[in-house]
Amino acid sequence: MSSRSISFRLVLWYSLLLTGIFTALFALLYFNVGRFLQNDMSTSQLRHAQQISNSLLTNIRLTGEDKLAAKAKEFFEPESNDRFIRITRESDGKVIYTSGTPTDDGFNPANVPALPFSPETEYSRQIKLPGDKTLLVTALKYTSPDHQDYLVEFGALLDPVKAMLNHLILQLALGLPLAIAIVTVGGYWLVRRALAPVEQITRAAERITQHNLNDRLPVTNTGDELERLSISLNRMIARLDDAFQNSIRFVADASHELRTPLTILRGELESMAEDGRLGTEWRERAASLLEETEQLSRIVEQLFTLSRLDAGEAQSDCSSFDLAELARTTAEQMNLLAEDKGISITCEAGQPVTVEGDPTRLKQVVVNLLDNAIKYTSKNGAIQLRIRAVNGHAILEVEDNGIGISAEALPHVFERFFRVDQARSDDSEGAGLGLSIVKSICTAHGAEVDVVSVPQMGTRFRVKMPLHKN
């Protein structure tokens, strides 16, 4: 899938958007879970502080502060449970009781500083301890029946909370890529499914050429934008078909109508050029006009040929024949024209090469290519005509050592009425239609034609068409 395609960009944007949403949700989940666990831990510690106050400080006047430590250790066992308990008398700041070091040596109670004064009755603090430990302490202010104020502190390490959060992070780190992968694959499937009609429209549009403008794009009966697009494009193709057919009819009609007056004009000019009653100057003018008339007749004939090719009449007499034999006989005929310029034509067509098509039209291809090579090859030059079969295709090549074609003009040589540069045009009587006819005939026969040329070194035209299947 191309990185510039709509499918790729939709999947990318979809994946990035959901990745951002999932990341934000996972971060919010992590924050809320951590906050919930700490609040739950703080609430539990507050209940323990209340239990200490209700069970130990309510009757402290009767039991005495000296026996408080023994009872706290007996009832709550802070060392065994890895808890921190400290009871302070607020009137003078005397610590009545401090729990001992936990059995797992997780922290040292002596390193726990006194909480700062707070007007709140209940509050919690996180205290950083050596060894990257964090102690969560919940404090409760309590007033005994004898009106003595005490501060009860109950704490525990946040290690269990951190362990649970780390486990949650691990699960999210493993689950997020998996979720993104599933979303990406699902998004790709949905996008491809949604754009499948576009692929069908594209393939159908690629198959439509000037020869099958009566074909139409597929229309999906979904009532969506793609259906409206297909209908609009089909209407546009129909308009193009009408315009193209009108153009073909105009060229054909105009060419046909011009043939008769040109024939009459040529006959009259021939009579004038041969009339001995006219002076030499008038006969020369008539001969010059006759040459221009003949050139105009050739152009009209070529236009008429192109109009018939555009109308799909390229294979009206389709049959299987030996392209190599056709090329040899055509080369022999064109050799007479080449000898006038001192140019040699070599034909390499030893083995039979059977193709299917209109022999007359394909002979026209050989004639036009050889004629083009003769025109633009210098005196005493050489032209090679090669016919061979390669991988199920017939290959016809016409190569000369003439003046060549510039790189700028090379992509346009098959365009109608295109003439290369002045250096080539001065010696040519053509109108720039010969190679257009070659292109049209090749296209009608399912053949490909290309050209390779190096200025001042020569040009090679290559036609590739399917072999005849027995």
TORPA-681751 format. One record per residue (C-alpha): residue in one letter; x, y, z. Coordinates in Angstrom, 2 decimals, always signed. Each point is the difference from the previous one (the first is absolute). Layout:
N
   code         x         y         z
      A         X         Y         Z
...
//
This chain:
470
   code         x         y         z
      M     +0.00     +0.00     +0.00
      S     +1.47     +3.33     -1.08
      S     +0.70     +2.56     +2.71
      R     -1.75     +2.61     -2.15
      S     -3.23     -1.96     -0.43
      I     -3.20     +1.00     +1.75
      S     -0.21     -3.46     +1.59
      F     +3.41     +0.39     +1.62
      R     -0.74     +3.50     +1.28
      L     -3.41     -0.97     +1.36
      V     +1.44     -3.01     +1.82
      L     +2.90     +2.10     +1.29
      W     -2.23     +2.79     +1.29
      Y     -2.45     -2.52     +1.46
      S     +2.81     -1.86     +1.79
      L     +1.63     +3.19     +1.28
      L     -3.32     +1.34     +1.27
      L     -0.88     -3.21     +1.83
      T     +3.56     -0.29     +1.31
      G     -0.35     +3.46     +1.52
      I     -3.41     -0.87     +1.44
      F     +1.23     -3.32     +1.43
      T     +3.10     +1.65     +1.46
      A     -2.09     +2.71     +1.65
      L     -2.46     -2.57     +1.37
      F     +2.81     -2.21     +1.32
      A     +1.70     +3.00     +1.63
      L     -3.30     +1.01     +1.59
      L     -0.54     -3.58     +1.16
      Y     +3.49     -0.15     +1.52
      F     -0.49     +3.33     +1.79
      N     -3.46     -0.91     +1.33
      V     +1.06     -3.49     +1.14
      G     +3.00     +1.44     +1.83
      R     -2.15     +2.64     +1.61
      F     -2.65     -2.55     +0.95
      L     +2.52     -2.34     +1.59
      Q     +1.57     +2.81     +2.02
      N     -3.39     +1.30     +1.13
      D     -1.07     -3.51     +0.95
      M     +3.24     -0.49     +1.91
      S     -0.43     +3.37     +1.74
      T     -3.60     -0.86     +0.94
      S     +1.12     -3.33     +1.45
      Q     +2.71     +1.73     +2.02
      L     -2.50     +2.52     +1.31
      R     -2.21     -2.83     +1.26
      H     +2.98     -1.51     +1.79
      A     +0.84     +3.39     +1.54
      Q     -3.59     +0.28     +1.20
      Q     +0.21     -3.49     +1.48
      I     +3.17     +0.97     +1.85
      S     -1.66     +3.12     +1.34
      N     -3.15     -1.80     +1.09
      S     +1.74     -2.98     +1.54
      L     +3.13     +1.55     +1.55
      L     -0.52     +3.71     +0.55
      T     -3.57     -0.01     +1.28
      N     +1.01     -1.51     +3.36
      I     +3.56     +1.31     +0.08
      R     -0.70     +1.90     +3.22
      L     -0.80     -3.33     +1.69
      T     +2.65     -2.18     -1.64
      G     +2.74     +2.61     -0.14
      E     +2.27     +0.98     -2.84
      D     +2.72     -2.42     +1.17
      K     -2.10     -3.07     -0.88
      L     -1.06     +1.40     -3.40
      A     +2.98     -1.41     -1.84
      A     -0.58     -3.55     +1.20
      K     -3.64     +0.08     -0.94
      A     +0.69     +1.49     -3.46
      K     +2.55     -2.71     -0.72
      E     -2.33     -2.68     +1.29
      F     -3.11     +1.12     -1.86
      F     +1.42     +1.23     -3.35
      E     +3.42     -1.72     -0.36
      P     +1.41     +2.74     -2.28
      E     +3.43     -1.63     -0.36
      S     -1.45     -3.30     -1.27
      N     -2.40     +1.77     -2.37
      D     +2.64     +2.44     -1.32
      R     -1.94     +2.93     +1.37
      F     +1.05     +3.28     +1.55
      I     -1.81     +1.34     +3.12
      R     +0.87     +3.08     +1.93
      I     -2.02     +1.73     +2.75
      T     +0.96     +3.53     +1.02
      R     -1.37     +2.22     +2.76
      E     -0.56     +3.37     -1.61
      S     +0.16     +2.12     +3.12
      D     +3.74     -0.49     +0.40
      G     +0.87     -2.02     -3.13
      K     +1.02     -3.07     +1.97
      V     +0.00     -3.27     -1.96
      I     -1.88     -2.49     +2.13
      Y     +0.47     -2.94     -2.32
      T     +1.92     -0.84     -3.20
      S     -0.13     -3.39     -1.66
      G     +3.21     -1.92     -0.55
      T     +1.79     -0.99     -3.17
      P     -2.12     -2.29     -2.24
      T     +1.08     -3.62     -0.27
      D     +0.90     +0.46     -3.71
      D     +2.17     +3.05     +0.84
      G     -1.96     +1.97     -2.59
      F     +0.58     +3.28     +1.82
      N     +1.35     +1.43     +3.24
      P     -2.67     +1.76     +2.12
      A     +2.70     +2.26     +1.41
      N     +0.39     +1.54     -3.49
      V     -3.65     +0.98     -0.17
      P     -0.16     +3.74     +0.75
      A     -2.82     +1.51     +1.95
      L     -2.88     +1.23     -2.09
      P     -0.31     +3.77     -0.35
      F     -2.77     +1.70     +1.88
      S     -3.34     +0.00     -1.79
      P     -3.33     +1.43     +1.10
      E     -1.74     -2.99     -1.58
      T     -1.27     -2.80     +2.19
      E     +0.82     -2.69     -2.54
      Y     +2.72     +0.23     -2.62
      S     +2.56     -2.11     -1.86
      R     +3.58     +0.57     -1.09
      Q     +2.52     -1.85     -2.16
      I     +3.43     -0.11     +1.58
      K     +3.14     -0.80     -1.99
      L     +2.34     -2.36     +1.84
      P     +3.52     -1.22     -0.75
      G     +0.24     -2.80     -2.54
      D     -2.54     +1.56     -2.37
      K     -2.83     -0.92     +2.37
      T     -3.25     +1.92     +0.38
      L     -2.04     -0.21     +3.16
      L     -3.66     +0.97     -0.07
      V     -0.99     +1.31     +3.46
      T     -3.55     +0.87     +1.06
      A     -0.37     +2.19     +3.08
      L     -3.00     +0.35     +2.29
      K     -0.39     +2.59     +2.70
      Y     -1.78     -1.40     +3.08
      T     -1.19     +1.65     +3.20
      S     -0.28     -2.32     +2.97
      P     -2.80     +0.19     +2.60
      D     +2.37     +1.92     +2.30
      H     +0.40     +2.63     -2.74
      Q     +3.53     -1.03     -0.97
      D     +0.84     +0.32     -3.71
      Y     +1.93     -2.76     -1.75
      L     +1.20     -0.55     -3.57
      V     -0.29     -3.57     -1.20
      E     +2.10     -0.89     -3.08
      F     -0.48     -3.23     -1.91
      G     +2.09     -0.73     -3.07
      A     +1.21     -2.61     -2.44
      L     +2.32     -0.17     -2.99
      L     -1.42     +0.67     -3.48
      D     +1.93     -2.96     -1.44
      P     -3.14     -2.13     -0.61
      V     -1.66     +2.89     -1.81
      K     +3.11     +0.57     -2.13
      A     +0.23     -3.71     -0.80
      M     -3.61     -0.06     -1.12
      L     +0.49     +3.14     -2.13
      N     +3.14     -1.47     -1.55
      H     -1.94     -3.13     -0.85
      L     -2.71     +2.16     -1.52
      I     +2.59     +1.88     -2.08
      L     +1.40     -3.30     -1.24
      Q     -3.45     -1.19     -1.02
      L     -0.73     +3.29     -1.75
      A     +3.40     -0.02     -1.73
      L     -0.73     -3.47     -1.37
      G     -3.66     +0.63     -0.73
      L     +0.36     +3.38     -1.72
      P     +2.08     -1.22     -2.99
      L     -2.28     -3.02     -0.35
      A     -3.09     +2.22     +0.06
      I     +1.58     +2.38     -2.54
      A     +0.95     -2.94     -2.27
      I     -3.55     -1.37     +0.14
      V     -1.44     +3.45     -0.64
      T     +2.40     +0.60     -2.92
      V     -0.79     -3.33     -1.64
      G     -3.71     +0.55     +0.53
      G     +0.25     +3.55     -1.30
      Y     +1.91     -1.16     -3.07
      W     -2.68     -2.62     -0.70
      L     -2.78     +2.54     +0.42
      V     +1.75     +2.58     -2.19
      R     +0.73     -2.53     -2.73
      R     -3.59     -1.20     +0.14
      A     -1.30     +3.57     -0.16
      L     +2.31     +0.94     -2.89
      A     -0.46     -3.23     -1.97
      P     -2.45     +1.74     -2.38
      V     +2.66     +2.63     -0.65
      E     +2.41     -2.75     -1.06
      Q     -2.66     -1.39     -2.35
      I     -0.62     +3.45     -1.47
      T     +3.74     +0.54     -0.43
      R     +0.55     -3.31     -1.80
      A     -3.00     +0.62     -2.25
      A     +1.21     +3.52     -0.79
      E     +3.46     -1.34     -0.90
      R     -1.57     -2.28     -2.62
      I     -1.93     +2.79     -1.73
      T     +1.78     +1.47     -3.04
      Q     -1.09     +1.84     -3.12
      H     -0.89     -3.35     -1.53
      N     -2.51     -1.06     +2.68
      L     -1.57     +3.22     +1.22
      N     -3.33     -1.82     -0.04
      D     +1.09     -1.91     +3.12
      R     -1.12     +1.33     +3.37
      L     +1.26     -0.05     +3.57
      P     -1.68     -2.34     +2.51
      V     -2.69     +1.62     +2.14
      T     -0.55     -1.25     +3.55
      N     -3.63     +0.32     +1.10
      T     +0.85     +1.35     +3.45
      G     -1.39     +3.51     -0.26
      D     +3.27     +1.46     +1.27
      E     +2.61     +2.37     -1.45
      L     +1.68     -2.76     -2.00
      E     -3.22     -0.80     -1.83
      R     -0.48     +3.66     -0.88
      L     +3.66     +0.21     -1.11
      S     -0.37     -3.04     -2.29
      I     -3.17     +1.41     -1.54
      S     +1.63     +3.40     -0.57
      L     +3.09     -1.57     -1.58
      N     -2.13     -2.19     -2.26
      R     -1.88     +3.08     -1.17
      M     +3.32     +1.71     -0.69
      I     +1.25     -3.04     -1.97
      A     -3.21     +0.03     -2.00
      R     +0.57     +3.67     -0.87
      L     +3.59     -0.74     -0.96
      D     -1.17     -2.91     -2.14
      D     -2.45     +2.26     -1.83
      A     +2.66     +2.64     -0.55
      F     +2.54     -2.56     -1.16
      Q     -2.43     -1.64     -2.41
      N     -0.94     +3.40     -1.38
      S     +3.68     +0.77     -0.50
      I     +0.56     -3.33     -1.77
      R     -3.00     +0.56     -2.25
      F     +1.15     +3.54     -0.78
      V     +3.51     -1.11     -0.96
      A     -1.33     -2.93     -2.04
      D     -2.61     +2.13     -1.76
      A     +2.40     +2.85     -0.64
      S     +2.69     -2.36     -1.31
      H     -2.49     -1.77     -2.22
      E     -1.42     +3.23     -1.39
      L     +3.46     +1.40     -0.70
      R     +1.13     -3.03     -2.00
      T     -2.18     +0.74     -3.04
      P     +0.90     +3.70     -0.48
      L     +3.67     -0.78     +0.60
      T     -0.12     -2.73     -2.62
      I     -1.58     +2.42     -2.48
      L     +2.52     +2.71     +0.91
      R     +2.91     -2.39     -0.43
      G     -1.29     -1.08     -3.44
      E     -0.38     +3.61     -1.14
      L     +3.48     +0.91     +1.22
      E     +1.49     -3.03     -1.74
      S     -1.64     +1.12     -3.24
      M     +1.31     +3.51     +0.41
      A     +3.53     -1.24     +0.76
      E     -0.02     -2.07     -3.20
      D     -1.75     +2.62     -2.22
      G     +2.53     +1.17     -2.57
      R     -2.08     +3.08     -0.81
      L     +0.93     +1.50     +3.38
      G     +3.28     +1.69     +0.59
      T     +2.81     -1.62     +1.96
      E     -0.58     +2.24     +3.05
      W     -3.70     -0.93     +0.23
      R     +0.73     -3.72     -0.41
      E     +2.58     +0.20     +2.82
      R     -2.52     +1.74     +2.24
      A     -2.58     -2.68     -0.84
      A     +2.54     -2.70     +0.87
      S     +0.76     +1.69     +3.32
      L     -3.70     +0.24     +0.80
      L     -0.38     -3.65     -0.99
      E     +2.65     -1.00     +2.55
      E     -1.82     +1.90     +2.75
      T     -3.29     -1.54     -1.08
      E     +1.48     -3.48     +0.18
      Q     +1.36     +0.78     +3.47
      L     -3.45     +1.21     +1.05
      S     -1.53     -3.19     -1.45
      R     +2.39     -2.11     +2.05
      I     -0.97     +1.89     +3.15
      V     -3.70     -0.48     -0.77
      E     +0.56     -3.72     -0.57
      Q     +1.87     -0.28     +3.30
      L     -2.79     +1.85     +1.82
      F     -2.52     -2.33     -1.58
      T     +2.07     -2.98     +1.11
      L     +0.20     +1.34     +3.58
      S     -3.75     +0.57     +0.10
      R     -0.59     -3.60     -1.05
      L     +2.47     -1.24     +2.61
      D     -1.69     +2.09     +2.69
      A     -3.31     -1.50     -1.07
      G     +1.36     -3.49     +0.70
      E     +0.50     -1.14     -3.60
      A     +3.63     -1.05     +0.46
      Q     -0.74     -3.74     -0.15
      S     -2.76     -0.18     -2.56
      D     +1.96     -2.71     -1.88
      C     +1.45     -1.93     +2.93
      S     +1.93     -3.21     -0.68
      S     +3.11     -1.87     +1.10
      F     +3.11     +0.53     -2.14
      D     +3.78     -0.04     +0.07
      L     +1.23     +3.41     +1.15
      A     +3.55     -0.89     -1.02
      E     -1.04     -0.63     -3.62
      L     -2.04     +3.22     -0.01
      A     +3.02     +1.93     +1.26
      R     +2.34     -1.54     -2.63
      T     -2.25     +0.86     -2.94
      T     -0.63     +3.50     +1.33
      A     +3.74     +0.59     +0.46
      E     +0.60     -1.05     -3.61
      Q     -2.57     +2.51     -1.19
      M     +1.36     +2.81     +2.18
      N     +3.54     -0.81     -1.11
      L     -0.64     +1.80     -3.30
      L     -0.73     +3.23     +1.90
      A     +3.06     -0.49     +2.21
      E     +2.35     -0.55     -2.96
      D     -0.77     +3.50     -1.28
      K     +1.74     +1.35     +3.14
      G     +2.70     -2.62     -0.01
      I     -1.43     -1.65     +3.13
      S     +0.09     -3.76     +0.55
      I     -2.82     -1.93     +1.67
      T     +0.92     -3.27     +1.72
      C     -2.83     -2.34     +0.98
      E     +0.58     -2.65     +2.67
      A     -3.09     -2.23     -0.11
      G     +1.16     -3.58     -0.27
      Q     -2.60     -1.90     +2.04
      P     -3.78     +0.23     -0.56
      V     -1.75     +2.24     +2.54
      T     -3.76     -0.56     -0.11
      V     -2.30     +2.72     +1.29
      E     -3.70     +0.78     -0.32
      G     -1.30     +3.27     -1.35
      D     -0.62     +2.04     -3.13
      P     +2.96     -0.58     -2.37
      T     -0.70     +3.19     -1.90
      R     +0.07     +2.14     +3.13
      L     +3.10     -1.71     +1.42
      K     +1.75     +0.41     -3.34
      Q     -0.81     +3.69     +0.33
      V     +1.86     -0.05     +3.33
      V     +3.11     -1.44     -1.65
      V     -0.25     +2.44     -2.92
      N     -0.38     +3.05     +2.25
      L     +2.89     -1.02     +2.26
      L     +2.30     -0.71     -2.95
      D     -1.08     +3.20     -1.76
      N     +0.68     +1.97     +3.19
      A     +3.46     -1.59     +0.29
      I     +0.83     +0.74     -3.66
      K     -1.01     +3.65     +0.36
      Y     +2.24     +0.65     +2.99
      T     +3.00     -2.13     -0.93
      S     +2.86     +1.69     -1.82
      K     +1.34     -1.10     -3.35
      N     +1.87     -3.33     +0.06
      G     -1.65     -0.82     +3.32
      A     -1.36     -3.36     +1.11
      I     -3.37     -1.24     +1.24
      Q     -0.59     -3.33     +1.74
      L     -3.39     -1.72     +0.10
      R     -0.20     -2.88     +2.48
      I     -2.85     -2.42     +0.68
      R     +0.18     -2.65     +2.74
      A     -2.14     -1.84     +2.54
      V     +0.80     +0.50     +3.71
      N     -1.98     -1.42     +2.94
      G     -3.29     -0.33     -1.84
      H     +0.27     +3.37     -1.75
      A     +1.01     +1.12     -3.48
      I     +2.66     +2.71     +0.03
      L     +0.41     +2.32     -2.97
      E     +2.88     +2.47     +0.09
      V     +1.02     +2.71     -2.46
      E     +3.37     +1.52     +0.81
      D     +1.92     +2.67     -1.91
      N     +3.22     +1.95     +0.45
      G     -1.56     +3.33     -0.93
      I     -0.12     +3.36     +1.73
      G     -2.05     -1.28     +2.94
      I     -2.60     +1.76     +2.14
      S     +0.62     +2.37     +2.90
      A     -0.94     -1.09     +3.52
      E     -2.53     +2.85     +0.26
      A     -1.86     -1.08     -3.13
      L     +0.14     -3.76     +0.60
      P     -3.16     -0.24     +2.22
      H     -2.09     +1.81     -2.68
      V     +0.96     -1.83     -3.23
      F     -3.28     -1.96     -0.10
      E     -2.18     +3.10     +0.40
      R     -2.00     +1.13     -3.00
      F     +1.47     +2.85     -2.08
      F     +3.09     +0.03     +2.21
      R     +3.12     +0.94     -1.89
      V     +3.36     -0.30     +1.69
      D     +2.51     +2.81     -0.45
      Q     +0.73     +2.01     -3.09
      A     +3.06     -2.09     -0.87
      R     -2.23     -3.03     -0.47
      S     -2.95     +1.85     -1.49
      D     +1.86     +1.74     -2.81
      D     +0.68     -3.27     -1.80
      S     -3.42     -1.48     +0.60
      E     -3.22     +0.37     -1.90
      G     -2.04     -1.68     +2.71
      A     -2.68     +1.62     +2.08
      G     +0.79     -1.77     +3.28
      L     -2.70     -2.65     -0.42
      G     +1.99     -3.08     -1.01
      L     +1.08     -1.01     +3.50
      S     -3.47     +0.82     +1.35
      I     -1.40     -2.53     -2.47
      V     +2.60     -2.54     +1.17
      K     -1.03     +0.58     +3.61
      S     -3.72     -0.35     -0.78
      I     +0.48     -3.22     -1.98
      C     +2.17     -1.51     +2.75
      T     -2.52     +0.93     +2.69
      A     -2.83     -1.56     -2.00
      H     +2.01     -3.24     -0.28
      G     +0.89     -0.12     +3.71
      A     +3.61     +0.85     -0.83
      E     +2.44     +2.35     +1.68
      V     +2.31     +2.36     -1.87
      D     +2.88     +1.95     +1.50
      V     +2.99     +1.91     -1.24
      V     +3.59     +0.43     +1.15
      S     +2.20     +2.64     -1.60
      V     +3.37     +1.69     +0.45
      P     +0.55     +3.25     -1.93
      Q     +2.49     -0.36     -2.88
      M     +0.28     -3.74     +0.64
      G     -3.33     -1.49     -1.03
      T     -3.51     -1.07     +0.96
      R     -1.65     -3.33     +0.73
      F     -3.76     -0.62     -0.13
      R     -1.21     -3.20     +1.64
      V     -3.44     -1.61     -0.41
      K     -1.05     -2.83     +2.32
      M     -3.19     -1.96     -0.64
      P     -1.36     -3.41     +1.10
      L     +0.75     -3.05     -2.12
      H     -2.88     -1.89     -1.56
      K     -1.28     -2.78     +2.27
      N     -0.78     -3.21     -1.83
//
